[in-house]
Amino acid sequence: MLIIMSGRRVSPEIAHQFGMLPPSFLPLGQDRLYSHQAKLALGERCILTLPDDYEISRVDKAMLDQSNIEVLYQPETLPIRGAIAGALDSLKPQENVRILYGDTLVRMSNEGLLQDDIVAVKDSTANYLWAFAECDDTGTLMRFSEDPPKHQSTRRIVSGYFNFSDPEKLHAACVEDKITGALNSYHQNEGLSLTEPEEWYDFGHLPLYFRSKRDMLTARSFNEVKFEDGYTIKRSKKVAKIRAEANWYESIPKRLRLHTPRYLGRAEGDYQAGYALEYVHHPLLADLHVFGELSLANWLEILRGCIDFLQKCRNLRPQEFSPEASEEFASAFFQDMYVRKTWERLEHFSETSGISLDQQITVNGTLLPSIQQIVSELLAEIPATSPDDICMWHGDFFFGNIFYDFTAGRVICIDPRGQLSSGDQSLYGDYRYDLGKLAHSILGKYDKIVLGRSVLDKHSDFDWRFTVASTFYDQEVEEIFFQQVSASFGLQKTELMAHMGLLFFTMLPLHEEAPQRQKMLLCSGLLAYARMQGTKT
């Protein structure tokens, strides 16, 4: 049996950035931490303790079921030794009990995880309120203590994973005042030995959360991105695309460089184009929107940061009489990025998916016009790009490409587009395109769809029910966004919804490897159209 102790909410410093979450609910990669922790159960029963007043969303309930995790609610006021004793009272285990702290993840062999009566320890130069294992000169365990050792060579930090062979003796030991006292009592009666995991990831303090997340990503392999000591290298065989991104970082004005990671130059190799950036130790807005539980005040601050960046871009116009300042450039941009790209991608989608553009689809009980008619109407709602619309642009300004620095109160952007659909590099584009991309995340919930927080049910071939998980203050955040876009850029709801809806249709062929997700994105485009029509009434 594995018991994940996550019955107390995260520290105030973490809560400021992610909300009052239990530690196992912190975002990690494309999941929550509990999805990774549950793998340590190795097929045994897996129990997750949570605060008794914490409400689990419907999506998370499904995710917990999928991971075979049972939930045990406990009073949040319990100290860790009391929470362990309470769990043992409720579960009444007859065999080994393995304990994992909710803010911890370890990487060990299966044999190592299943050793009897072990405490995982690891060294670290960081300085936090940890428990330590004290050993004699021969390396034999003597006791556990909260007092840091005097010498770095003896810093054996209790890293939060335990295996106890005798649940009754563990329960009896939990009468001690502190967890170190409980460990000492069990050690005296049954005997404990120390083991060192291959890796220890501590998510209990904000700096350690970001370091652990970085270290976990470093240990994994990605097709295009590698993480090394303090920086990120992005490489791809899509040479024109990557070189356009590198050119954007190299060419942006100094006043915008506070809104990007430190650019460390090109890093071409292995027959690929590439560049290097400083690793960003801040949360992605996608993680905050999908997994966080932030206050409305937090979201007001974040949206202001997004709008501030786009306003700075809006004020950076092409030089007078430059090619980018011409009517021809504006006209070509609109035809390239809005018209031609949309229809070419839709035709590709229709060919590969077998869904005709003349097809009408019923979504959530409403029969909608054909895809062809909807896209034509969306395009008709967007005035052609004029030279006045052209300014510095990012080109892919959605939550998955935006970090937020809570200390400085500003956004940090990655993965700029840097080129038009024609392949020509360009620092300049239509500011409304970036607003549409931002709306894509805020209004269209794109990040929730790609991170598995949406459900599509089919009543028949083209009669679908589509729902996206709601989070705190969704409606209020949307309304604040509408107000800020109107006040700062003069763009009204109908046109903003048209920009956003069009983007869902243009990205359909980019997700053809996941047909179910592709249909969810199609639904989002259809519903954006329906919502746009509602703004006219």
C-alpha positions as CSV (number, residue, x, y, z in Angstrom):
1,M,0.0,0.0,0.0
2,L,1.2,3.5,-0.9
3,I,-0.1,6.4,1.0
4,I,0.6,9.9,-0.5
5,M,0.4,12.4,2.3
6,S,-1.2,15.5,0.8
7,G,-3.6,16.6,3.5
8,R,-2.2,20.1,4.0
9,R,-2.2,22.8,1.4
10,V,0.9,24.3,-0.1
11,S,3.0,27.0,1.5
12,P,2.0,30.6,1.2
13,E,4.7,31.4,-1.3
14,I,3.5,28.6,-3.6
15,A,-0.1,29.5,-3.0
16,H,0.5,33.0,-4.2
17,Q,1.4,31.6,-7.7
18,F,-0.8,28.6,-8.0
19,G,-3.6,29.0,-5.5
20,M,-4.4,27.0,-2.3
21,L,-3.8,23.6,-3.7
22,P,-2.9,20.4,-2.0
23,P,0.8,19.7,-3.0
24,S,-0.1,16.6,-5.0
25,F,-2.3,18.9,-7.2
26,L,0.6,21.1,-8.4
27,P,1.1,21.1,-12.1
28,L,4.0,19.0,-13.5
29,G,4.5,18.6,-17.2
30,Q,1.1,18.0,-18.7
31,D,-0.4,16.5,-15.6
32,R,-0.7,17.1,-11.9
33,L,2.0,15.8,-9.5
34,Y,-0.3,13.0,-8.3
35,S,-0.2,11.4,-11.7
36,H,3.5,10.9,-11.4
37,Q,3.4,9.9,-7.7
38,A,0.8,7.2,-8.4
39,K,3.3,5.3,-10.6
40,L,5.3,4.5,-7.4
41,A,2.4,2.4,-6.2
42,L,3.7,-0.4,-8.6
43,G,0.2,-1.9,-8.8
44,E,-0.5,-1.8,-5.1
45,R,-3.3,0.1,-3.5
46,C,-2.7,3.8,-3.7
47,I,-4.2,6.3,-1.2
48,L,-4.1,10.1,-1.5
49,T,-4.9,12.1,1.6
50,L,-6.5,15.5,1.0
51,P,-7.8,18.3,3.2
52,D,-11.4,17.5,4.2
53,D,-12.7,20.8,2.8
54,Y,-11.0,20.5,-0.5
55,E,-13.4,20.1,-3.5
56,I,-12.1,17.9,-6.3
57,S,-13.2,18.9,-9.8
58,R,-15.1,16.5,-12.0
59,V,-12.1,16.2,-14.4
60,D,-9.7,15.5,-11.5
61,K,-12.0,12.8,-10.2
62,A,-11.8,11.1,-13.5
63,M,-8.0,11.5,-13.6
64,L,-7.7,10.1,-10.1
65,D,-9.9,7.1,-11.1
66,Q,-7.8,6.6,-14.2
67,S,-4.6,6.5,-12.0
68,N,-6.3,4.1,-9.5
69,I,-5.9,6.6,-6.7
70,E,-8.3,6.4,-3.7
71,V,-8.9,9.6,-1.8
72,L,-8.9,9.8,2.0
73,Y,-10.0,13.2,3.5
74,Q,-8.4,14.4,6.7
75,P,-8.5,17.5,8.9
76,E,-5.9,19.9,7.6
77,T,-4.8,20.8,11.1
78,L,-3.2,17.4,11.7
79,P,0.6,17.3,11.9
80,I,2.2,14.8,9.6
81,R,2.6,12.1,12.3
82,G,-1.1,12.6,13.3
83,A,-2.1,12.3,9.6
84,I,-0.2,9.1,9.2
85,A,-1.8,7.7,12.4
86,G,-5.2,8.7,11.1
87,A,-4.6,7.1,7.8
88,L,-3.6,3.9,9.5
89,D,-6.8,4.0,11.6
90,S,-8.9,4.4,8.6
91,L,-7.2,1.9,6.3
92,K,-6.1,-0.8,8.8
93,P,-3.3,-2.2,6.6
94,Q,-2.0,-5.7,7.3
95,E,1.1,-5.5,5.2
96,N,3.9,-3.1,4.4
97,V,2.9,0.6,4.4
98,R,4.8,2.9,2.1
99,I,4.6,6.6,2.8
100,L,5.3,9.4,0.2
101,Y,5.1,13.1,1.2
102,G,2.7,14.9,-1.1
103,D,5.3,17.5,-2.2
104,T,7.8,14.8,-3.1
105,L,8.7,12.5,-5.9
106,V,11.6,10.0,-6.0
107,R,13.1,7.9,-8.8
108,M,14.2,4.5,-7.6
109,S,14.2,0.9,-8.9
110,N,11.2,-1.2,-8.1
111,E,13.4,-3.3,-5.8
112,G,14.5,-0.2,-4.0
113,L,11.0,1.0,-3.5
114,L,9.9,-2.3,-2.0
115,Q,12.7,-2.8,0.5
116,D,11.5,-3.3,4.1
117,D,11.9,-0.6,6.7
118,I,13.8,2.1,4.7
119,V,14.0,5.8,4.8
120,A,15.0,7.6,1.6
121,V,17.7,10.2,2.1
122,K,19.5,12.5,-0.3
123,D,22.1,15.3,0.0
124,S,21.4,18.9,-1.0
125,T,23.2,22.2,-0.5
126,A,19.9,24.0,-0.2
127,N,18.8,25.2,3.3
128,Y,15.3,24.5,4.3
129,L,13.5,23.1,7.4
130,W,14.1,19.4,6.6
131,A,14.6,16.4,8.8
132,F,18.1,14.8,8.8
133,A,19.4,11.3,9.4
134,E,22.4,11.2,11.8
135,C,24.9,8.3,11.4
136,D,28.0,7.3,13.3
137,D,31.5,7.1,11.8
138,T,30.8,3.7,10.3
139,G,27.7,5.0,8.5
140,T,25.2,3.2,10.8
141,L,22.0,5.1,11.4
142,M,21.8,6.6,14.9
143,R,18.8,8.9,15.0
144,F,16.7,11.4,13.1
145,S,16.8,15.1,14.0
146,E,15.6,18.5,12.8
147,D,19.0,20.0,13.5
148,P,21.1,20.5,10.4
149,P,24.5,18.7,10.6
150,K,27.6,20.8,10.9
151,H,29.4,19.3,7.9
152,Q,28.1,19.1,4.4
153,S,29.5,15.6,4.0
154,T,26.9,14.4,6.6
155,R,23.8,16.1,5.3
156,R,21.5,13.1,4.8
157,I,18.1,14.8,4.3
158,V,15.0,12.8,4.9
159,S,13.5,13.1,1.4
160,G,9.9,12.0,2.0
161,Y,9.7,8.3,1.0
162,F,9.4,5.5,3.5
163,N,8.6,1.8,3.6
164,F,7.5,0.3,7.0
165,S,7.0,-3.4,7.4
166,D,5.0,-3.2,10.7
167,P,1.9,-0.9,10.5
168,E,1.1,-1.5,14.2
169,K,4.5,-0.3,15.4
170,L,4.4,2.6,13.0
171,H,1.0,3.6,14.5
172,A,2.4,3.3,18.0
173,A,5.4,5.4,17.1
174,C,3.1,8.3,15.9
175,V,2.3,9.2,19.5
176,E,5.6,11.1,19.6
177,D,5.5,14.9,19.3
178,K,7.2,15.2,15.9
179,I,7.8,13.0,12.8
180,T,11.5,12.7,13.8
181,G,10.4,11.4,17.1
182,A,8.1,8.9,15.4
183,L,10.9,7.7,13.1
184,N,13.3,7.4,16.1
185,S,10.7,5.3,18.1
186,Y,10.1,3.0,15.1
187,H,13.9,2.7,14.6
188,Q,14.4,1.7,18.2
189,N,11.7,-1.0,18.1
190,E,11.9,-2.4,14.5
191,G,15.0,-0.9,12.9
192,L,15.3,1.3,9.9
193,S,18.0,1.6,7.2
194,L,18.8,4.4,4.8
195,T,18.6,4.2,1.1
196,E,19.4,6.8,-1.5
197,P,17.1,7.3,-4.5
198,E,18.5,8.0,-7.9
199,E,16.7,11.3,-8.0
200,W,14.8,13.3,-5.4
201,Y,12.4,16.1,-6.5
202,D,11.2,18.4,-3.7
203,F,8.1,20.5,-4.6
204,G,7.5,21.9,-1.1
205,H,9.2,25.3,-1.5
206,L,8.8,27.7,-4.5
207,P,12.4,27.8,-5.6
208,L,12.7,24.0,-5.2
209,Y,9.4,23.5,-7.1
210,F,10.9,25.2,-10.2
211,R,14.3,23.5,-9.8
212,S,12.6,20.1,-9.5
213,K,10.4,20.7,-12.5
214,R,13.5,21.8,-14.5
215,D,15.4,18.7,-13.3
216,M,12.6,16.4,-14.3
217,L,12.4,17.9,-17.7
218,T,16.1,17.6,-18.1
219,A,15.8,13.8,-17.4
220,R,13.2,13.4,-20.1
221,S,13.7,13.4,-23.9
222,F,11.9,15.7,-26.3
223,N,12.0,15.9,-30.0
224,E,13.0,19.5,-30.3
225,V,13.9,20.8,-26.9
226,K,16.8,19.9,-24.6
227,F,17.4,21.2,-21.1
228,E,20.9,21.7,-19.9
229,D,22.5,23.5,-16.9
230,G,20.5,26.7,-16.7
231,Y,19.4,27.0,-20.3
232,T,17.2,25.5,-23.0
233,I,18.3,24.5,-26.5
234,K,15.6,24.3,-29.2
235,R,16.6,22.5,-32.4
236,S,14.6,21.3,-35.4
237,K,14.9,20.2,-39.0
238,K,12.4,22.8,-39.8
239,V,15.2,25.2,-40.5
240,A,13.3,28.2,-41.8
241,K,10.9,28.1,-38.8
242,I,13.7,27.9,-36.2
243,R,15.9,30.5,-37.9
244,A,12.9,32.9,-38.0
245,E,12.4,32.4,-34.2
246,A,16.1,33.1,-33.6
247,N,16.0,36.2,-35.8
248,W,13.0,37.5,-33.8
249,Y,15.0,37.2,-30.5
250,E,18.0,38.8,-32.1
251,S,16.1,41.7,-33.6
252,I,13.5,42.8,-31.1
253,P,14.0,46.2,-29.5
254,K,15.7,46.4,-26.2
255,R,12.5,47.5,-24.4
256,L,10.9,44.2,-25.2
257,R,13.8,42.0,-24.0
258,L,12.5,42.2,-20.4
259,H,9.6,40.1,-21.8
260,T,11.8,37.3,-23.2
261,P,14.2,34.9,-21.6
262,R,17.9,35.8,-22.1
263,Y,18.8,34.9,-25.6
264,L,22.1,33.0,-25.7
265,G,22.7,32.7,-29.4
266,R,22.2,30.2,-32.2
267,A,23.0,26.5,-31.5
268,E,22.9,24.7,-34.8
269,G,24.1,21.2,-34.9
270,D,23.1,17.6,-35.8
271,Y,22.0,18.9,-39.2
272,Q,19.4,21.1,-37.5
273,A,18.8,24.8,-36.9
274,G,18.7,25.9,-33.3
275,Y,19.1,28.5,-30.6
276,A,19.6,28.7,-26.8
277,L,17.7,30.5,-24.1
278,E,18.0,31.0,-20.4
279,Y,15.8,28.5,-18.6
280,V,12.7,30.3,-17.1
281,H,11.9,29.7,-13.5
282,H,8.4,31.0,-13.6
283,P,5.0,29.4,-14.1
284,L,3.4,29.1,-17.5
285,L,0.0,30.7,-17.9
286,A,-1.2,27.4,-19.3
287,D,-0.4,25.7,-16.0
288,L,-2.0,28.4,-14.0
289,H,-5.2,28.4,-16.1
290,V,-5.5,24.6,-16.3
291,F,-4.3,23.5,-12.9
292,G,-4.1,26.6,-10.7
293,E,-6.7,28.0,-8.3
294,L,-5.8,31.7,-8.4
295,S,-7.9,34.6,-7.1
296,L,-9.6,37.0,-9.4
297,A,-7.1,39.6,-8.2
298,N,-4.3,37.4,-9.5
299,W,-6.0,37.1,-12.9
300,L,-6.5,40.8,-13.1
301,E,-2.8,41.3,-12.6
302,I,-1.9,38.6,-15.2
303,L,-4.2,40.0,-17.8
304,R,-2.8,43.5,-17.3
305,G,0.6,42.0,-17.8
306,C,-0.5,40.4,-21.1
307,I,-2.1,43.6,-22.3
308,D,0.9,45.7,-21.3
309,F,3.1,43.5,-23.5
310,L,0.8,43.8,-26.5
311,Q,0.5,47.5,-26.0
312,K,4.3,47.8,-26.1
313,C,4.3,45.8,-29.3
314,R,1.5,48.0,-30.7
315,N,3.6,51.1,-30.1
316,L,6.5,49.7,-32.1
317,R,5.6,50.5,-35.7
318,P,7.6,49.9,-38.9
319,Q,9.8,52.7,-40.0
320,E,8.0,55.2,-42.3
321,F,8.4,54.3,-45.9
322,S,9.7,50.8,-45.1
323,P,8.2,47.8,-46.9
324,E,6.4,46.7,-43.8
325,A,4.6,50.1,-43.6
326,S,3.1,49.8,-47.0
327,E,-0.4,49.0,-48.1
328,E,1.0,46.0,-50.0
329,F,2.5,44.5,-46.9
330,A,-0.8,44.9,-45.0
331,S,-2.8,43.4,-47.8
332,A,-0.4,40.5,-48.3
333,F,-0.5,39.8,-44.5
334,F,-4.2,39.6,-44.5
335,Q,-4.4,37.3,-47.5
336,D,-1.5,35.2,-46.3
337,M,-2.3,34.8,-42.6
338,Y,-6.1,35.0,-42.6
339,V,-7.5,33.9,-46.0
340,R,-5.0,31.6,-47.8
341,K,-3.7,29.8,-44.7
342,T,-7.2,29.2,-43.4
343,W,-8.6,27.6,-46.6
344,E,-5.5,25.6,-47.4
345,R,-5.4,24.1,-43.9
346,L,-9.2,23.4,-43.9
347,E,-8.9,21.6,-47.3
348,H,-6.0,19.5,-45.8
349,F,-8.2,18.8,-42.7
350,S,-11.1,17.7,-44.9
351,E,-8.9,15.4,-47.0
352,T,-7.3,13.7,-44.0
353,S,-10.2,13.5,-41.7
354,G,-12.9,12.6,-44.2
355,I,-15.2,15.4,-42.9
356,S,-16.6,17.5,-45.7
357,L,-16.5,21.3,-45.4
358,D,-20.1,21.3,-46.4
359,Q,-20.9,19.1,-43.4
360,Q,-23.3,20.5,-40.7
361,I,-22.6,19.5,-37.2
362,T,-24.8,19.6,-34.1
363,V,-22.9,20.7,-31.0
364,N,-24.6,20.7,-27.5
365,G,-28.0,20.4,-29.1
366,T,-27.6,23.2,-31.7
367,L,-27.4,22.4,-35.4
368,L,-24.8,24.8,-36.9
369,P,-24.2,25.9,-40.5
370,S,-21.6,24.1,-42.6
371,I,-17.9,24.5,-41.8
372,Q,-17.5,26.3,-45.1
373,Q,-20.3,28.8,-44.3
374,I,-19.1,29.4,-40.8
375,V,-15.5,30.2,-41.8
376,S,-16.7,32.5,-44.6
377,E,-18.8,34.4,-42.0
378,L,-15.9,34.6,-39.6
379,L,-13.7,36.0,-42.3
380,A,-16.4,38.5,-43.2
381,E,-16.4,39.9,-39.6
382,I,-12.7,40.7,-39.8
383,P,-11.8,43.9,-41.6
384,A,-8.8,43.6,-43.9
385,T,-5.5,44.5,-42.4
386,S,-4.5,48.1,-42.9
387,P,-1.0,49.6,-42.5
388,D,-2.2,51.1,-39.2
389,D,-2.8,47.5,-37.9
390,I,0.9,46.5,-38.5
391,C,3.3,46.6,-35.5
392,M,5.8,44.4,-33.7
393,W,4.1,41.0,-33.1
394,H,4.8,37.7,-31.4
395,G,2.6,35.6,-33.7
396,D,1.8,32.8,-31.2
397,F,0.8,34.7,-28.1
398,F,-1.2,32.0,-26.2
399,F,-0.9,30.8,-22.6
400,G,1.3,27.8,-23.5
401,N,4.0,30.3,-24.7
402,I,3.7,32.8,-21.8
403,F,5.4,32.7,-18.4
404,Y,4.4,35.1,-15.7
405,D,6.9,36.7,-13.3
406,F,4.9,37.5,-10.2
407,T,7.8,39.4,-8.6
408,A,8.3,41.8,-11.5
409,G,4.6,41.7,-12.6
410,R,5.4,41.0,-16.3
411,V,4.9,38.3,-18.9
412,I,7.9,36.5,-20.4
413,C,7.3,35.1,-23.9
414,I,8.8,32.2,-25.8
415,D,8.3,30.5,-29.2
416,P,7.6,33.6,-31.4
417,R,6.4,33.0,-34.9
418,G,8.9,35.2,-36.6
419,Q,7.6,34.5,-40.1
420,L,4.6,34.7,-42.3
421,S,2.9,31.6,-43.8
422,S,4.8,32.3,-47.0
423,G,8.0,31.6,-45.1
424,D,9.3,35.2,-45.2
425,Q,10.8,36.3,-41.9
426,S,9.0,39.2,-40.3
427,L,9.0,41.1,-37.0
428,Y,5.8,42.8,-37.9
429,G,2.3,41.7,-38.2
430,D,-1.3,42.5,-37.4
431,Y,-1.8,43.2,-33.7
432,R,-5.2,41.7,-33.9
433,Y,-3.7,38.3,-34.6
434,D,-1.9,38.3,-31.3
435,L,-5.1,39.4,-29.5
436,G,-6.9,36.5,-31.2
437,K,-4.2,34.1,-30.0
438,L,-4.6,35.4,-26.5
439,A,-8.4,35.0,-26.8
440,H,-7.8,31.5,-28.0
441,S,-6.6,30.6,-24.5
442,I,-8.9,32.8,-22.4
443,L,-12.2,32.5,-24.3
444,G,-11.6,29.3,-26.3
445,K,-9.9,27.3,-23.4
446,Y,-7.4,25.9,-25.9
447,D,-4.9,24.9,-23.2
448,K,-7.5,22.9,-21.3
449,I,-8.3,21.0,-24.5
450,V,-4.7,20.1,-25.3
451,L,-4.0,19.2,-21.6
452,G,-6.9,16.8,-21.4
453,R,-9.4,18.9,-19.5
454,S,-12.3,18.5,-22.0
455,V,-14.8,15.8,-23.0
456,L,-16.4,15.0,-26.3
457,D,-19.4,12.6,-26.4
458,K,-20.8,11.5,-29.7
459,H,-24.6,10.9,-30.0
460,S,-24.2,10.1,-33.7
461,D,-21.6,10.7,-36.4
462,F,-22.3,14.5,-36.4
463,D,-24.2,15.1,-33.2
464,W,-21.7,15.8,-30.4
465,R,-21.7,17.0,-26.9
466,F,-18.6,19.0,-25.9
467,T,-17.6,20.3,-22.5
468,V,-14.5,22.0,-21.2
469,A,-13.7,21.9,-17.5
470,S,-14.5,25.2,-15.8
471,T,-12.2,26.8,-13.2
472,F,-12.5,29.5,-10.7
473,Y,-13.6,32.9,-12.0
474,D,-13.8,31.8,-15.7
475,Q,-16.6,34.2,-16.6
476,E,-15.2,37.1,-14.6
477,V,-11.8,36.6,-16.3
478,E,-13.4,36.6,-19.7
479,E,-15.4,39.8,-19.0
480,I,-12.2,41.5,-17.7
481,F,-10.4,40.5,-20.8
482,F,-13.2,41.9,-23.1
483,Q,-13.1,45.2,-21.2
484,Q,-9.3,45.5,-21.4
485,V,-9.2,44.7,-25.1
486,S,-11.9,47.2,-25.8
487,A,-10.3,49.9,-23.6
488,S,-6.7,49.4,-24.9
489,F,-7.3,48.5,-28.5
490,G,-10.8,49.4,-29.4
491,L,-11.6,45.9,-30.6
492,Q,-15.1,44.8,-29.8
493,K,-16.5,41.4,-28.9
494,T,-17.8,40.3,-32.3
495,E,-14.5,40.8,-34.1
496,L,-12.5,39.4,-31.3
497,M,-14.6,36.2,-31.3
498,A,-14.2,36.0,-35.1
499,H,-10.4,36.1,-34.8
500,M,-10.4,33.5,-32.1
501,G,-12.8,31.2,-33.8
502,L,-10.8,31.3,-37.1
503,L,-7.7,30.2,-35.2
504,F,-9.4,27.0,-34.1
505,F,-10.2,26.1,-37.7
506,T,-6.7,26.9,-38.9
507,M,-5.0,24.6,-36.4
508,L,-7.1,21.5,-37.2
509,P,-4.5,19.8,-39.4
510,L,-1.8,20.5,-36.8
511,H,-3.5,17.9,-34.5
512,E,-4.3,15.2,-37.1
513,E,-2.3,12.7,-35.0
514,A,-5.0,13.0,-32.3
515,P,-8.5,12.7,-34.1
516,Q,-10.5,13.0,-30.8
517,R,-8.7,16.2,-29.9
518,Q,-9.0,17.4,-33.5
519,K,-12.8,17.1,-33.2
520,M,-12.7,19.0,-29.9
521,L,-10.9,21.9,-31.6
522,L,-13.4,21.8,-34.4
523,C,-16.2,22.0,-31.8
524,S,-14.4,25.0,-30.2
525,G,-14.4,26.8,-33.6
526,L,-18.1,26.0,-34.1
527,L,-19.0,27.2,-30.7
528,A,-16.9,30.4,-31.1
529,Y,-19.1,31.1,-34.2
530,A,-22.3,30.5,-32.2
531,R,-21.0,32.8,-29.4
532,M,-20.0,35.5,-32.0
533,Q,-23.6,35.3,-33.4
534,G,-24.8,35.8,-29.8
535,T,-22.9,39.1,-29.5
536,K,-24.9,40.6,-32.3
537,T,-28.3,40.1,-30.7
